[in-house]
């Protein structure tokens, strides 16, 4: 995993090594210099981005760790894996707090809202919403064959999911319902992300294309 200079993108600051197999995901804490990574070796690793040093190795998943997300306050880290579980970690104690179950198959994407809601996207084509204490709030069925990613809008009021076969959906978090659905990509959507001001978002697909969108999509019926 590489860290590069914010000035010109060419200055390698640190190479963090320790995983015993391919990396599948990474996430940066919204507070402090903590970075998390997960991969095929079934572990979650924590790193100090300021010093480049390893902080902790978190074990417990029984298969590849596919997704990671820090809570808004940085005190908790959520990890989703091919074993169908979501593990909740205390980032200060470096210990597991609880395990969330319900997905059938891999947990492909995780996202946390500023209001403390966790969203999980699964290979079972369901979007699940969880409260801060791990209570399941809702299970929503996607029109995709398989969900691969999820992202909250900065205001936390709606979110996006992407999946197979190139399906993009927006969801009203409060109403717990699908707002819009489209198939803009020719292959699976693996990632989606919002611009900081929430006015645009991007989708990236296995079709080798990145699409930029205006958030007017949320004004749909």
C-alpha positions in Angstrom: 0.0 0.0 0.0 1.5 3.3 -1.1 1.2 6.9 0.2 2.0 9.7 -2.2 2.6 13.4 -1.8 -0.4 15.7 -2.1 1.7 18.2 -4.0 2.5 16.3 -7.2 1.6 12.7 -6.6 5.1 11.5 -7.3 6.8 11.4 -3.9 6.5 8.0 -2.3 6.1 8.6 1.5 5.8 5.1 2.7 5.3 1.5 1.6 3.3 -0.4 4.3 3.9 -4.1 4.2 2.6 -7.0 6.3 -0.3 -8.6 4.6 0.3 -12.1 3.5 -1.9 -12.0 0.4 -3.6 -9.6 -2.0 -5.2 -6.5 -0.6 -8.9 -6.0 -1.4 -9.9 -2.8 0.4 -8.6 0.2 2.4 -10.2 3.1 4.3 -8.9 6.2 6.0 -10.2 7.4 9.4 -12.1 10.8 9.2 -10.2 11.8 12.4 -6.6 11.2 13.1 -3.9 9.5 10.9 -5.3 5.9 11.2 -5.6 3.8 8.0 -7.2 0.4 7.7 -6.6 -2.3 5.1 -8.1 -5.7 4.5 -7.4 -8.6 2.1 -7.2 -12.2 1.1 -5.3 -13.2 4.2 -8.5 -12.7 6.2 -7.0 -9.9 8.4 -7.7 -6.3 9.0 -4.6 -4.2 9.6 -4.3 -0.7 11.2 -1.6 1.7 10.3 -0.4 5.1 11.5 -0.3 7.1 8.3 1.9 9.8 9.9 4.7 7.4 10.7 4.0 4.5 8.4 4.1 2.1 11.2 1.8 -0.9 11.8 -0.6 -0.4 14.7 -2.5 -3.7 15.0 -3.6 -6.8 13.2 -7.3 -7.7 13.7 -8.3 -11.3 13.2 -11.6 -13.1 13.3 -12.9 -13.2 9.7 -13.0 -16.6 8.1 -12.6 -15.4 4.5 -11.4 -12.5 2.4 -12.0 -9.1 3.9 -13.8 -7.2 1.0 -14.9 -3.9 2.6 -14.0 -1.4 5.3 -15.5 1.7 6.8 -14.7 4.0 9.8 -17.5 5.5 11.9 -17.8 9.3 11.6 -16.0 9.8 14.9 -13.3 7.3 14.0 -13.9 5.2 17.2 -15.2 2.2 15.3 -14.2 0.3 12.2 -16.5 -2.0 10.3 -15.2 -4.8 8.1 -17.2 -6.9 5.7 -16.0 -10.2 4.3 -16.7 -13.2 2.1 -17.8 -15.1 5.2 -21.0 -13.1 5.2 -20.3 -11.2 8.4 -19.6 -7.6 9.4 -17.3 -7.2 12.3 -17.3 -4.1 14.5 -13.9 -3.1 15.9 -13.0 -0.6 18.7 -10.2 1.4 17.1 -8.7 2.4 20.4 -8.8 -1.0 22.2 -8.1 -2.8 18.9 -10.7 -5.4 19.8 -13.9 -6.8 18.3 -17.1 -5.3 19.7 -19.7 -7.4 17.9 -20.4 -9.4 14.7 -23.4 -8.5 12.5 -25.0 -11.3 10.5 -27.8 -11.5 7.9 -26.2 -11.3 4.5 -26.1 -14.5 2.5 -22.7 -14.5 0.8 -20.0 -11.8 0.7 -20.4 -8.3 2.1 -19.0 -6.3 -0.8 -19.5 -2.7 0.3 -19.8 -0.7 3.5 -20.5 3.0 4.1 -21.1 5.1 7.3 -23.2 8.2 7.5 -22.5 11.2 9.7 -25.7 10.2 11.7 -24.2 6.9 12.7 -26.0 4.6 10.2 -24.1 1.8 8.6 -25.0 0.6 5.1 -23.9 -2.8 3.8 -24.1 -4.0 0.2 -24.1 -7.8 -0.3 -23.6 -10.4 -3.0 -27.1 -11.4 -2.1 -28.4 -8.2 -3.8 -29.6 -6.7 -0.6 -28.9 -3.3 1.0 -28.9 -3.4 4.8 -29.1 -0.5 7.2 -27.8 -0.8 10.7 -27.9 1.5 13.8 -24.9 2.5 15.8 -25.5 -0.3 18.3 -25.7 -3.0 15.6 -29.5 -3.2 15.3 -30.7 -4.1 11.8 -32.9 -1.1 10.7 -34.0 -2.3 7.3 -33.3 -4.9 4.5 -33.9 -3.5 1.1 -33.9 -5.6 -2.1 -31.9 -4.3 -5.0 -32.8 -4.8 -8.7 -29.1 -5.7 -9.3 -28.0 -9.3 -9.5 -25.3 -8.6 -7.0 -24.3 -5.5 -5.1 -20.6 -4.4 -5.2 -20.4 -1.0 -3.6 -22.3 1.6 -1.5 -21.8 5.3 -0.7 -23.6 7.8 1.4 -24.3 11.3 0.1 -22.5 13.8 2.4 -25.8 14.9 4.0 -26.6 11.2 4.9 -30.1 11.5 3.5 -29.6 9.2 0.6 -27.1 6.7 -0.8 -26.0 5.0 -3.9 -25.4 1.3 -4.7 -23.6 -0.2 -7.7 -23.5 -3.8 -8.9 -24.0 -6.4 -11.6 -24.7 -6.0 -14.5 -23.8 -2.3 -14.4 -26.8 -1.4 -12.2 -26.8 1.9 -10.4 -29.5 2.7 -7.8 -30.2 5.6 -5.4 -32.0 5.2 -2.1 -33.9 7.5 0.2 -32.5 6.6 3.7 -35.3 8.0 5.7 -38.1 6.5 3.6 -36.1 3.2 3.3 -36.9 2.9 -0.4 -35.4 2.8 -3.9 -35.6 6.2 -5.6 -34.1 5.6 -9.0 -32.5 2.7 -11.0 -30.5 2.7 -14.2 -27.9 0.6 -16.0 -25.4 3.2 -17.3 -22.4 0.8 -17.5 -21.8 -2.2 -19.7 -20.4 -4.2 -16.8 -20.3 -4.4 -13.0 -20.0 -1.1 -11.1 -17.3 -1.7 -8.5 -17.0 1.7 -6.9 -18.8 4.9 -6.4 -17.8 8.1 -4.6 -19.2 11.6 -3.9 -17.5 14.9 -4.3 -16.9 16.6 -1.0 -19.6 19.2 -1.6 -22.1 16.5 -2.5 -22.9 18.0 -5.9 -21.5 15.3 -8.0 -20.6 11.6 -7.8 -18.6 9.2 -9.8 -19.1 5.5 -10.7 -16.3 3.1 -11.9 -17.0 -0.1 -13.7 -15.3 -3.2 -15.1 -16.2 -1.8 -18.5 -13.1 0.5 -18.0 -15.2 3.6 -17.8 -15.7 6.2 -15.1 -18.9 8.2 -15.2 -19.5 11.6 -13.6 -23.0 12.4 -12.4 -24.9 15.4 -11.2 -26.9 14.8 -8.0 -30.1 15.8 -9.7 -30.7 12.0 -9.8 -31.9 12.3 -6.2 -34.8 14.5 -7.3 -36.4 11.6 -9.1 -39.9 10.2 -8.2 
